[in-house]
Amino acid sequence: MRAALISLIETVPGGTALRGSLPLAQGRLAMLHVDLAADAGAGEILCLVGAVDDRTREIEAYAAQRGIPCQLVRSIADISVRLASEDELLVIADGLYVAPGVMHRLARETGTFVASFAPGEGARVLIERFERIDINHVWAGLACVRARDLVEARDLPEDWSIQSALLRLAVQKGYRREILPFSLAEAGRIAMVRNAPEIETLALEELAGSAGPLGGRLVHTGLFGNLARKAWSARWSRPALRLSAIALPVMGIGLAAAGFSVAALPLLVLGRAGGHAANRLFGRFAATITGSWEQTARNAAFALAFIVVTVLSVAASDRLSGLFAALLLPGLATVLGRTPGPLPRLWRRLAGSPSLIALAALIALPLGGLMPMLMLWNLALTGLLLWQTRPDALAADKAPPHI
């Protein structure tokens, strides 16, 4: 069995806040360590603590959400008695930040190892944040040791860093070195966090990276960065955004039924935006990712609202045509998204984006052009499908006939 050792011991420089309990997108930094342990196949988490408080209990509760038992430990002796000799212990550094893509890569490591960087001479500032292994290598914050080797570390003084001791033990035992590209540290994909502003900056960089080129530029602007910070600091923001993704389209149905279709469409757009914002801002931790049932409910509420608005917005004689166009649109978009071919993925996403369709309808409705807009969009989707499914060119011309 593999167990994981996380730590809630070290404090921020000049303060009393624990580095592992620093806030991160309405979670805690140590919750990343729980996710990393789960991805690496750990059957149990041992949490190294000096004292037990509400922050510790929050980490325990998150581990329970991931389905992993969490035990509190205070010493090497506490750790070793909970492990069998053939077990492995995954050591995760206190204050370690790992970006999602890198986390999955590290979690695939098997057996005993020490993850490290070989930064060279030009990276002394960054080296100060990582523990040095030897003259050429620094620890990348992850190591896996054999449980039976812990016996050699039982007699350490009480003030000795347990994680550092286990790292030294792994180095002395000659465990395999997994050398990671130092560019991961330079780009902030792996970092040793010292305080709250640093982790907030890393979270914004991660948000920008997941939003694509245009979205990334928006996140880097002061306005969107400040909005993200305020959303993370306000406890009501996540439930409000999740609720809006379903409630606003439902309200739009009521407005459309009352004859206010122009006012209903903005609610659909805002509801869709609220759902996207909830996923982007608060989908950092695996246990808090939007459930499939909730995403299905959002999609169903939006689809039903859009169909109702479309049907009620056209003349009585054209409502059957409106229903046909509104039902055909998501069908063609779904087929386009599932059909392999040369069309770039971004184009397929834009062509089938419910948010963009609702925005276009919002513009077309006051001009009396809702039906033409839907028909043109369906024609465009049909054209894209024809392009996506066109016959492939031959790899090479036919060989000339033999003479």
N, C-alpha and C positions, 0 to 999 in steps of 0.2 A: 504494500500500500504506500501511496505517497501522501504525506501531510505537508502543510504549508505553515511557515512561521512568519507572521506579520508583527509589527511593533507599534506600540503607542507609548513610547518612552521619551523620545527626544523632543525638546521644546524649540520654538523659534528663537533666533538670536535676540537677546535682550528682553525676552518676554516669557510668559508662562503658558501660552497656548501650545498644545501638542501639534507637531508637524503633521502627523497622520490624521488629525481631526480638523485640519484646515478646510473651510467650505469650498466646494467645487460644484457649481451648477445645481444647487439645492441638494447636494450630497456631501460626502466627506472624502478626502484624499485616500484614506485607507480602504474605502469601498472599491477603488480601483484594484487594490491588492487582493481583495476578496474575489473580484472578477478574474484577475490573473490566476489566482489559485484554482478557481473553478475551471477555467479554460485548460489549465495544465493537468487536470484530472485529480486534484487533491480530494481525498475523502474526508479530511478533517482539517480545521484551521486552529492553530495554536497562536493566541494573541498575547504577546509579551507586554505586560503592563506594570506600572509602578503603583497606580491607584485606580480604583474603579469609580466611574462617575457616569453621568448621562451620556456623554460622548462615547464612552466605551460600550454602553448598552445599545447605542444606536448602531454601532458597527456589528455587534452581536446579532441584532435584529435583522440587519441587512444580510448577513451570512445565512440566517435562517430562511430568508426569502429565496436565497439561491439554493437552499436545500442542503447546506453543509453545516455540520455541527461545529461550534466554536467554543474552545476551551481557553480559559485565562491562565497564563503561566507567569512565573516571576523569576525562574532560574533555569540553569541547564538541567539540574536534577528534576525539576517539574516537567521539563520537555522530554527527557530520556525515559522516564517511567511510563509515559503515555505511548511510547513507540516500541515496536518489536525490532529485533536486531536486523531483520531483513528489510525493514521499511526505509523509505527515503524522506528526507526533510528538505522542502523547497524554501530557501531563505530569501525573503523579499525585504529590501532595505527600507528603513524608516524614512519617510519623506520622498519615496520614489514616485515620479510621475511617468506614465507610459501612455503614448498615444494608441488609439485602437488598433491600427494596422500593425504596429510594432508588437502590441500585446499578443496578438494571435501568433506572430512569428516566434516570440519567446516561449509561448505556451507549448509549442510543438517540440521543444527540446526534451530529450529522454535521457535517462541514466543520470549519473553524477557529472556535474560540470561547474565551471565558474564563468559567467558572462563578463567580458571585460572589453575595454577600449585600448587601442595602441595609438594615442593621439599625436605623438611626435613632439617636436620642440615648440611648435607655434601655438599651443593651446593651453598655456599655463593658467590662465584665468578660469577656464572651465575645469581643469584638473583639480583645482582647489575644492570643487563641489563634490568630487567623487573620491572615494578612498583609494589610495595608491596601493597596488599590489607589489610591484617592484619598480625598478628604474624606468621601465618602458611601458608599463601597463597600469591602468586604473580600473577599479571595479565598476561594472555597469549596473550594479544593484540587484543582481539575481545570481543565486548559486544553489546547487542541489547536493546535499551531503548524505552519506550513509548513516543511519541511526546508530549503528554499532560503533562508529567512530566518535560519538559524542562522549563516550566514557573518558576520553583523554582531556576533555574540557570541564569536567565536573568540579575540579579543585580551584577554579579561578576565583580571585577576590570578588567581593560583592560589587565593588565600584567598576568592575571591568565591563566593557561593552560586549554583550553576548553575541550580537551579530558580527562584530569585528572579530571576536574569538573564533566563531564558526567559519568566517571567511579565511582566517589564517590557517585554520585546521585543513580546509579544503585545498589551500595552496600547498601546504606541507605534504599532504597526501598525494599530491601530483594529479589531482582531478583534471579532466579534459578542459582546456581553455576554449571557450567559444568567443572568438574575436569578432566584435560587432563593428560596423563602419562608424568612425567617429563623427561622420556627418549627421548621424541621428541625434547626437548630443548637441552639435552646433545648430541644428534646425529646431531644437526643442522637442524632438520626438521622444527622447528620453532625458529626464532632468531630475536633479535633486533639488527639491523645493525648500526654500528657507523661510518664506513668509507668505502672507495672503495675497499681496499685490502680484507676486511672481506667478502664483497658480492661476490668478484671474487672467493674467496676460496669456498664459499657456492655453487656458480654456477658450479665450477669444480667437487665438490663432487656430485652434482645432475647429472652432465653429466656422471660421472663414474658409479653412481648407475643405470642409465638407459641403460648402455652399456653392462650389463651382467658381469659375473665374469672375463672373459678374457679381454673384452673391458675396464672394470673398472681398471684392473691392468695396461693396456696400458695408460689410461688417467692419472694415477698417476705418470707415468714416466715423467721426465723433458721435454723430447722432445715433447710429445703429449700435455702436459700442456701448453708449450710455444706456440705451433701451435694454440691451442684453443684461447689463449689470443690474439695472433696476428690477428686471424680471427675476433674476437669480436671487436678489435680496428680499423680494416680496413673497411671502409664503402663499399668498392667495393667487399668484399669477398662474401657476401650472393648472390648478383645478379650474380657474376661470377660462383659460384657453381651451382646455379639453371640453368643458361644457359648451363653450361657444361654437365648437365645431359641429355639434349636433343641434343645439338649441336655436341658433340663428337660421339655418335652413328651415326648421320647423316653423319658426315665426314668419319666414318668407312665404310659406304655403298659406298661412292665414292672411297675410297682406294681399297675396295674389287673388285669393278667393274673395276678398273685399274690394277688388278692382284696382289695387295699387301695385301693379306688376313692376313699374319703374322703381318703386321703393323696395320691392322684394329682392330684385337681383343684387343690389349692393349687400344685402344680408347674406346671400349665398357666397359672394366673393369674400366677405369678411369672415364668414364661418370657415371657408376653406383655408384662408390665411391663418386663422387661429389654430387649426389643426396642424398645418405645416410648422408654425412657430412652436407649438408644444413639442412636436417631434424633434425639431432641430435643437431647441434650447435645453430640453430635459431628457433627451434620449441617450445621455452619456453612459449611464450604468445599466447593465444587462437586466437587472431586476425591475427597472422602471421604464423599460421600452414599452411603447404603446402595444397593448394586446391585440391580437388579430380580431377578436370580437368587437373591440372598440373601433378599430379602423374600418371594419365592415359596416358598423352602425353609422359612422361618419359618411362613408361612401353612399350608403343607402339613403340617408337623409338628404344628401345633396342631390342624388339622382332623382328621387321622388319630387323634391322641390323644383328642380329644373324642368321636369316634365310637366308639372302642374302649371308653372309660370308660362311655359311655352304654349300649352294648350289654351289657357285662359287669356293669353295675350293676342291671339289671332282672331280673325273674324269667325263667327259661328260656322259658316260654310267651309272654312279652312281648318277647323280644329282637328279633323281626322288627319289631314296632311301634316299639321303641327305635331301630332302624336307620332306619326310615322318618322318624321325627320328627327325628333328628339330621341326616339328609341334607336334609330339606325346609327346615330352619331357615336354613342359609346360602344356599340357593337363593332363598328369599323375600327375605332381607335384601339379596342382590345385585340382584334385580329392583327392589326398593324404592329402592335407591341410584341406579339407572340411569333410573328413571321420572320424567320431568318432571311437575311439579305444584305445588300451593300449600303442601305440607307443608314446614316449616322444615328446613333442612339438618341442624341440630343434632339434631332429633328422629329423622331417618333414621339418623344416625350412631350415636345411642344405641340405637335399636331393633335395629340390626345389629351392635353391638359384640361381638366374640368375648369380650373381657375381662369385660363385664357379664354375658353369658350364662354364662360359667364361674363367676363369683361367685354368680349365682343358683343354679346347679347345686350349688355347694359348700354352700349353705344348705339346699337341698331334699333332697340325697342322704341325710344322716343322719336326716331325718324320713320317709324312704320316699316322698318326693313328687317324685322326679326326672321320671318320665313325665308326671304332671299339669303340672309346671312347663313342660316342653318343649311340651306340647300347648297350654297357655295362651299361651305366647310365640308359637307359630305362629299361633294365632287372632288375637293382637294384630297381628302383621305383616300378616295377611290384611286385617284391618280398616283398618290404615294404608294398604295398597295400594288398597283401595276408596275411601278418602278422597282419596288422591293422584290417582286416575284418574276421579274423579267429573266429570260434565259441567260445563263452565264456564257461568256465568250469562250471559245475553244482555247485550250491551253497552247496549242500549236497548230499550224496549218497541216493539212494532210500531206503525207510523204509523196513525192513525185512518183509516178508509176515507173516500174522497171522497164527498160527497153531491151 
